[in-house]
């Protein structure tokens, strides 16, 4: 597991050191309709080295078949069984608590409806259905206010409420857009209730992933500290943060222990290489040609690979913060690295 005060090193390339990559999609493999730079060729190389690739997404809108087709079109060959969604995780969570064949009010995309049917549940679209056993929310790009009203009616009537995930935002080709968590918040305000949530970083998603992949030495790969990296900590597995999506270098330095990744990389090429150790050196931390120190501010001296400088800064910041968060200014140090 990750040491809480420093990124780890690895003498072997990560695609050899771990048997399965549990890859987030949005912000890691693709952004909207387009592949993220270096993603297809990096994943192909990792597969050729013997690493299994599993795609684990909190986006419940699309079916695994649709996701797999999209990946294949982008040059990342995938089958539906390689894709694990929060829709599948929440469907299992609901099925464990309601009778077989029960009616479930579903607000979301086809991925959520399909996952419910696969668990033997009957998705419906009205809160007035007789015998309603549960209500579940998932992301859909065409969500309407009337959908949120139906969910509110059901929850206020005492129906058990579930959510695929509570990500407040989702990356898109045009920028950051509201995620399912924003829609969940609307119903939360209107009802005063709290849903049972399945998606990352919570245990139901990790359980679903382990059941479907059978991974023995998994590595979580993501771009978000509050879902991907925290989910890895929840599941007690190692993680790789890639800087191609939501998380910024400044947020990385300020991360609390549950949001600190095991490894840091610019993009998915980080799967294919060893990772350097960060060592304590006097009052500072050294990685590659860089040494970082934490005093009144975070400072950085040296030169070399900017990622090594970021690793050194992370070690200095996390050591300073301990079990809390580091609030030291790192603007000059990060600017020197080009971040």
Secondary structure, DSSP 4 states (H G I P E B T S, - for coil): ---TTS---BSS-HHHH-SEEEE--BTTTEETTEEPTTHHHHHHHHHHTT-EEEEEES--SS-HHHHHHHHHHTT----GGGEEEHHHHHHHHHHTTS-TT-EEEEES-HHHHHHHHHTT-EEES-TT-TTEEEEEE---TT--HHHHHHHHHHHHTT-EEEES---SEEEETTEEEE-HHHHHHHHHHHH----EE-STTSHHHHHHHHHHH--SSEEEEES-IIIIIHHHHHHT-EEEEETTSS--HHHHHT--GGG--SEEESSGGGGGS-B---EEETTEEEETTEEEEESSSEEEEE-S-HHHHHHHHHHHHHHHHTTS------HHHHHHHT-
